[in-house]
Amino acid sequence: MKILDLFIRRILPPTVWLIVPIYIFNKDVNTLGLGNLKYIGYPILIIGLLISVISLWHWDSKNTSTVIDDGIYKYSRHPQWLGAVLILFGDIFIFNSFKALIITIIAFIVFKILIIFIEEPNLKKIFGDKYTDYCKNTNRWITFRKSSPKSTS
C-alpha cells in the first residue's frame, strides 16, 4: 500500500474526527456547566478513536466484494460511523460545550439518514440475502450479544 493511500484511507478519517472539533469548540468551552464530568469524555473519545481505527484497518484488510461480518463488524454494522459519533460525544464532555452537543446531535441524525436511506439499501442491492442475514444478527450501532444461529430443521 502506498504511503498516500495509507494516509488517506487509514489515518486521515480518525484524525479529522479527533482534531477538527478542537478548532470548532475551542471558543465554546464550559457552556453546559458540566463541571468535572468533562473527564468522562476522555474514555468515550478514546473508545471512539479505537473503534474508528480498528474498523478502518479491518475493513481495508478484507475483500470488500463480500459482506464483512467478522472482527469488529460482528458487533456493529457501521463501526466507522459509531466511532465518529463516540468521538463527538466525548467532545461534548471534554469541551463542556453546547455547540458540541448540537453538532453531535446533527451529525448523528445525518449519519442515521445516510445509513438507513443510502448505505444499507445499496448494500442490500449488492449483497442480497447475505447482507439481510447479517442485518438480522448484528445491530446497526452496537450488538451486545450474538443471537444463536437458527436451526434449519
C-alpha positions as CSV (number, residue, x, y, z in Angstrom):
1,M,0.0,0.0,0.0
2,K,1.4,3.4,-1.0
3,I,2.1,5.9,1.8
4,L,-0.5,8.4,0.4
5,D,-3.2,5.7,0.2
6,L,-2.3,4.6,3.7
7,F,-2.7,8.1,5.0
8,I,-6.0,8.8,3.2
9,R,-7.7,5.6,4.0
10,R,-6.5,4.7,7.5
11,I,-5.1,7.7,9.2
12,L,-6.9,10.8,7.9
13,P,-10.5,9.9,8.9
14,P,-10.0,9.3,12.6
15,T,-7.5,12.2,12.7
16,V,-10.1,14.6,11.2
17,W,-12.7,13.4,13.8
18,L,-10.2,14.0,16.5
19,I,-8.6,17.3,15.5
20,V,-11.3,19.3,13.8
21,P,-13.5,19.5,16.9
22,I,-10.7,21.2,18.8
23,Y,-10.9,24.1,16.4
24,I,-14.7,24.2,16.3
25,F,-15.3,24.0,20.0
26,N,-12.3,25.8,21.5
27,K,-14.2,29.1,21.9
28,D,-17.3,27.4,23.3
29,V,-15.9,25.8,26.4
30,N,-17.9,25.4,29.7
31,T,-21.2,26.5,28.2
32,L,-23.0,23.4,29.5
33,G,-22.0,23.7,33.1
34,L,-20.9,20.0,33.5
35,G,-18.0,20.7,35.8
36,N,-15.8,17.7,36.5
37,L,-18.0,15.5,34.2
38,K,-15.6,16.6,31.5
39,Y,-13.3,13.7,32.5
40,I,-16.0,11.2,31.3
41,G,-15.4,12.5,27.8
42,Y,-11.8,11.2,27.6
43,P,-12.5,7.5,27.8
44,I,-15.5,7.9,25.4
45,L,-13.3,9.7,22.9
46,I,-10.6,7.1,23.2
47,I,-13.0,4.3,22.7
48,G,-14.5,6.1,19.6
49,L,-11.0,6.6,18.2
50,L,-10.1,3.0,18.8
51,I,-13.3,1.8,17.1
52,S,-12.6,4.0,14.2
53,V,-9.0,2.9,13.7
54,I,-9.7,-0.8,14.2
55,S,-12.7,-0.8,11.8
56,L,-10.8,1.1,9.1
57,W,-7.9,-1.2,9.3
58,H,-10.1,-4.3,9.4
59,W,-12.3,-3.1,6.5
60,D,-9.2,-2.2,4.5
61,S,-7.6,-5.6,5.1
62,K,-10.7,-7.5,3.8
63,N,-12.1,-8.4,0.4
64,T,-14.9,-5.8,0.1
65,S,-16.7,-7.8,-2.6
66,T,-18.3,-9.8,0.2
67,V,-20.1,-8.9,3.4
68,I,-17.6,-8.2,6.2
69,D,-19.2,-9.8,9.3
70,D,-16.2,-10.7,11.5
71,G,-14.0,-8.8,13.8
72,I,-15.4,-5.5,15.0
73,Y,-18.1,-5.9,12.3
74,K,-19.6,-8.7,14.3
75,Y,-20.7,-6.2,16.9
76,S,-21.6,-3.2,14.7
77,R,-22.7,-3.0,11.1
78,H,-21.3,0.5,10.9
79,P,-18.3,0.8,13.3
80,Q,-16.7,3.7,11.5
81,W,-19.9,5.8,12.0
82,L,-20.1,4.6,15.6
83,G,-16.5,5.6,16.3
84,A,-17.1,9.1,14.8
85,V,-20.3,9.6,16.9
86,L,-18.4,8.4,20.1
87,I,-15.6,10.9,19.4
88,L,-18.1,13.7,19.0
89,F,-20.0,12.5,22.1
90,G,-16.7,12.6,24.1
91,D,-16.1,16.1,22.9
92,I,-19.4,17.2,24.5
93,F,-18.0,16.4,27.9
94,I,-14.4,17.4,27.3
95,F,-15.2,20.8,26.0
96,N,-18.4,21.1,28.1
97,S,-19.8,22.7,25.1
98,F,-23.4,23.4,24.0
99,K,-22.1,23.8,20.4
100,A,-20.6,20.3,20.6
101,L,-23.9,18.9,21.8
102,I,-25.8,20.4,18.9
103,I,-23.2,19.3,16.3
104,T,-23.2,15.8,17.7
105,I,-27.0,15.6,17.6
106,I,-27.0,16.9,14.0
107,A,-24.1,14.5,13.0
108,F,-25.9,11.5,14.5
109,I,-29.1,12.4,12.6
110,V,-27.3,12.9,9.3
111,F,-25.3,9.6,9.8
112,K,-28.5,7.8,10.6
113,I,-30.2,9.2,7.4
114,L,-27.2,8.3,5.3
115,I,-27.1,4.8,6.7
116,I,-30.8,4.0,6.6
117,F,-31.6,5.6,3.2
118,I,-28.4,5.3,1.2
119,E,-25.8,2.9,2.6
120,E,-27.9,0.0,3.8
121,P,-30.2,-0.2,0.7
122,N,-27.2,-0.1,-1.5
123,L,-25.5,-2.9,0.5
124,K,-28.7,-4.9,0.2
125,K,-28.7,-4.5,-3.6
126,I,-25.1,-5.5,-3.8
127,F,-25.0,-8.4,-1.4
128,G,-28.6,-9.6,-1.2
129,D,-29.6,-12.3,1.3
130,K,-26.1,-12.4,2.8
131,Y,-26.4,-8.8,3.9
132,T,-30.0,-9.3,5.1
133,D,-28.9,-12.2,7.3
134,Y,-26.0,-10.1,8.6
135,C,-28.6,-7.3,9.5
136,K,-30.7,-9.9,11.4
137,N,-27.7,-10.9,13.6
138,T,-25.9,-7.6,14.0
139,N,-27.4,-4.3,15.1
140,R,-26.8,-1.1,13.2
141,W,-24.8,0.6,16.1
142,I,-23.9,-1.9,18.8
143,T,-24.7,-5.6,19.3
144,F,-24.0,-6.7,22.9
145,R,-24.7,-10.4,22.4
146,K,-24.8,-12.5,19.4
147,S,-28.0,-14.4,18.7
148,S,-27.7,-18.1,18.4
149,P,-27.9,-19.4,14.8
150,K,-31.3,-20.6,13.9
151,S,-31.6,-24.3,13.1
152,T,-32.5,-25.3,9.6
153,S,-34.7,-28.3,10.6
